[in-house]
Amino acid sequence: MAEYKHAATAARTGSAPRMVAPTTRVNFAFPFGKITVGEPVSDIAELASIVAELAAAVERTDTNPAVTHARERAQVLADRLH
C-alpha cells in the first residue's frame, strides 16, 4: 500500500495530472434552408367547422362568456377557411 502511494505521488510531482474524459459530439447539417409542410386545406376547413359546431353546442349548455368567445373565434376561423 505504501508503495502505491509513493508511485502516485511521484507521478504527480512533475506536471498536472492527466485526465482523459470521453466526449461525444454530434453535428447535424441540413442541406435545405426551409421546410414547408403542406396539408389539404379541405381537411383543415372541415375540422374547423366541426370545432365551431362543438363550441356552439357547449355554448348552449354553458353561459360562461369565455365559451361564447371561443365559439365566436371558432366560427370566424371556419368561415375564413371555407
Backbone as CSV, one residue per row, in Angstrom:
resi,resn,N_x,N_y,N_z,CA_x,CA_y,CA_z,C_x,C_y,C_z
1,MET,0.820,-1.186,0.000,0.000,0.000,0.000,0.870,1.259,0.000
2,ALA,1.944,1.226,0.803,2.843,2.373,0.867,3.520,2.604,-0.474
3,GLU,3.866,1.535,-1.173,4.482,1.678,-2.484,3.517,2.320,-3.475
4,TYR,2.239,2.004,-3.366,1.226,2.570,-4.254,1.118,4.073,-4.034
5,LYS,1.104,4.536,-2.790,1.036,5.968,-2.500,2.264,6.679,-3.045
6,HIS,3.438,6.076,-2.875,4.674,6.685,-3.345,4.667,6.810,-4.880
7,ALA,4.219,5.813,-5.566,4.173,5.842,-7.030,3.198,6.898,-7.522
8,ALA,2.057,7.043,-6.848,1.077,8.041,-7.248,1.607,9.443,-7.013
9,THR,2.325,9.654,-5.912,2.887,10.969,-5.610,3.972,11.310,-6.614
10,ALA,4.796,10.352,-6.968,5.879,10.587,-7.918,5.318,10.952,-9.293
11,ALA,4.258,10.352,-9.672,3.685,10.644,-10.980,3.116,12.055,-11.029
12,ARG,2.650,12.578,-9.910,2.023,13.897,-9.899,3.012,15.036,-9.704
13,THR,4.183,14.781,-9.254,5.104,15.861,-8.924,5.632,16.599,-10.137
14,GLY,5.740,15.968,-11.285,6.320,16.596,-12.460,5.398,17.560,-13.174
15,SER,4.138,17.243,-13.287,3.221,18.097,-14.032,1.795,17.892,-13.510
16,ALA,0.901,18.615,-14.087,-0.508,18.480,-13.692,-1.007,17.084,-14.034
17,PRO,-1.915,16.563,-13.246,-2.422,15.230,-13.541,-3.146,15.202,-14.889
18,ARG,-2.959,14.131,-15.586,-3.585,13.972,-16.890,-4.932,13.303,-16.708
19,MET,-5.954,13.908,-17.285,-7.288,13.345,-17.170,-7.811,13.061,-18.571
20,VAL,-8.308,11.887,-18.753,-8.892,11.515,-20.034,-10.384,11.342,-19.806
21,ALA,-11.172,12.183,-20.450,-12.621,12.096,-20.313,-13.227,11.894,-21.695
22,PRO,-13.992,10.845,-21.851,-14.604,10.615,-23.170,-15.683,11.651,-23.460
23,THR,-15.743,12.071,-24.698,-16.782,13.008,-25.117,-17.443,12.483,-26.378
24,THR,-18.664,12.878,-26.537,-19.399,12.539,-27.752,-19.943,13.831,-28.322
25,ARG,-19.649,14.095,-29.569,-20.118,15.314,-30.202,-20.765,14.937,-31.525
26,VAL,-21.955,15.467,-31.743,-22.689,15.174,-32.966,-23.073,16.492,-33.613
27,ASN,-22.778,16.638,-34.885,-23.172,17.826,-35.644,-24.167,17.410,-36.712
28,PHE,-25.224,18.185,-36.834,-26.206,17.952,-37.875,-26.115,19.076,-38.888
29,ALA,-26.074,18.736,-40.140,-26.074,19.732,-41.205,-27.209,19.385,-42.158
30,PHE,-28.124,20.313,-42.326,-29.251,20.097,-43.216,-28.987,20.790,-44.552
31,PRO,-29.209,20.118,-45.656,-28.909,20.706,-46.961,-30.007,21.617,-47.497
32,PHE,-30.916,22.013,-46.658,-32.003,22.872,-47.125,-32.223,23.961,-46.095
33,GLY,-32.728,25.085,-46.545,-32.906,26.222,-45.658,-34.284,26.321,-45.048
34,LYS,-35.268,25.709,-45.651,-36.630,25.871,-45.161,-37.428,24.599,-45.436
35,ILE,-38.160,24.184,-44.438,-39.034,23.022,-44.601,-40.466,23.534,-44.658
36,THR,-41.176,23.173,-45.674,-42.572,23.575,-45.808,-43.426,22.313,-45.836
37,VAL,-44.384,22.267,-44.950,-45.280,21.125,-44.897,-46.651,21.600,-45.344
38,GLY,-47.153,20.995,-46.360,-48.473,21.373,-46.854,-49.507,20.317,-46.485
39,GLU,-50.644,20.774,-46.021,-51.726,19.856,-45.681,-52.947,20.237,-46.508
40,PRO,-53.804,19.287,-46.758,-55.005,19.583,-47.537,-55.876,20.625,-46.836
41,VAL,-56.154,21.699,-47.545,-56.943,22.782,-46.974,-58.363,22.321,-46.669
42,SER,-58.902,21.444,-47.477,-60.282,20.990,-47.249,-60.414,20.251,-45.923
43,ASP,-59.401,19.468,-45.548,-59.454,18.756,-44.263,-59.402,19.725,-43.088
44,ILE,-58.568,20.740,-43.196,-58.462,21.731,-42.128,-59.751,22.534,-42.020
45,ALA,-60.344,22.892,-43.149,-61.609,23.636,-43.136,-62.709,22.794,-42.500
46,GLU,-62.738,21.514,-42.816,-63.740,20.618,-42.222,-63.541,20.497,-40.719
47,LEU,-62.306,20.376,-40.292,-62.005,20.301,-38.865,-62.419,21.586,-38.146
48,ALA,-62.175,22.729,-38.755,-62.583,23.999,-38.155,-64.103,24.074,-38.034
49,SER,-64.827,23.550,-39.006,-66.291,23.531,-38.940,-66.776,22.650,-37.796
50,ILE,-66.135,21.501,-37.616,-66.510,20.605,-36.515,-66.259,21.278,-35.169
51,VAL,-65.127,21.952,-35.033,-64.816,22.652,-33.782,-65.842,23.747,-33.523
52,ALA,-66.223,24.488,-34.563,-67.217,25.552,-34.398,-68.563,24.967,-33.974
53,GLU,-68.965,23.849,-34.558,-70.227,23.202,-34.163,-70.181,22.716,-32.719
54,LEU,-69.055,22.133,-32.323,-68.917,21.691,-30.935,-68.940,22.865,-29.967
55,ALA,-68.287,23.951,-30.337,-68.292,25.140,-29.483,-69.699,25.704,-29.345
56,ALA,-70.481,25.661,-30.422,-71.867,26.137,-30.350,-72.697,25.237,-29.438
57,ALA,-72.461,23.924,-29.486,-73.189,23.006,-28.606,-72.836,23.247,-27.142
58,VAL,-71.588,23.499,-26.864,-71.175,23.795,-25.484,-71.779,25.114,-25.030
59,GLU,-71.825,26.087,-25.929,-72.372,27.400,-25.577,-73.847,27.305,-25.174
60,ARG,-74.587,26.374,-25.788,-75.999,26.216,-25.439,-76.179,25.693,-24.016
61,THR,-75.171,25.033,-23.461,-75.274,24.474,-22.109,-74.516,25.274,-21.066
62,ASP,-73.698,26.223,-21.487,-72.871,26.981,-20.550,-72.927,28.459,-20.921
63,THR,-73.244,29.295,-19.959,-73.388,30.729,-20.228,-72.109,31.513,-19.931
64,ASN,-71.011,30.836,-19.730,-69.735,31.487,-19.450,-69.312,32.329,-20.661
65,PRO,-68.936,33.600,-20.446,-68.503,34.453,-21.553,-67.287,33.896,-22.303
66,ALA,-66.435,33.137,-21.641,-65.274,32.552,-22.314,-65.716,31.522,-23.355
67,VAL,-66.800,30.817,-23.072,-67.316,29.831,-24.024,-67.854,30.543,-25.264
68,THR,-68.575,31.646,-25.035,-69.095,32.427,-26.154,-67.944,32.959,-27.013
69,HIS,-66.922,33.464,-26.368,-65.763,33.998,-27.099,-65.075,32.894,-27.914
70,ALA,-64.923,31.722,-27.325,-64.295,30.607,-28.039,-65.139,30.188,-29.236
71,ARG,-66.467,30.167,-29.072,-67.345,29.805,-30.184,-67.249,30.814,-31.308
72,GLU,-67.190,32.092,-30.967,-67.080,33.143,-31.989,-65.758,33.016,-32.749
73,ARG,-64.672,32.764,-32.022,-63.368,32.597,-32.682,-63.372,31.389,-33.603
74,ALA,-63.963,30.289,-33.140,-64.017,29.075,-33.956,-64.843,29.312,-35.215
75,GLN,-65.937,30.051,-35.074,-66.796,30.310,-36.234,-66.104,31.223,-37.255
76,VAL,-65.399,32.216,-36.775,-64.654,33.120,-37.669,-63.613,32.337,-38.457
77,LEU,-62.893,31.446,-37.779,-61.881,30.646,-38.462,-62.524,29.711,-39.501
78,ALA,-63.635,29.070,-39.117,-64.302,28.165,-40.045,-64.808,28.929,-41.274
79,ASP,-65.365,30.123,-41.057,-65.853,30.929,-42.188,-64.698,31.354,-43.101
80,ARG,-63.575,31.698,-42.491,-62.428,32.149,-43.276,-61.845,31.015,-44.136
81,LEU,-61.887,29.792,-43.634,-61.304,28.669,-44.358,-62.222,28.110,-45.437
82,HIS,-63.517,28.398,-45.351,-64.442,27.858,-46.375,-64.584,28.791,-47.525
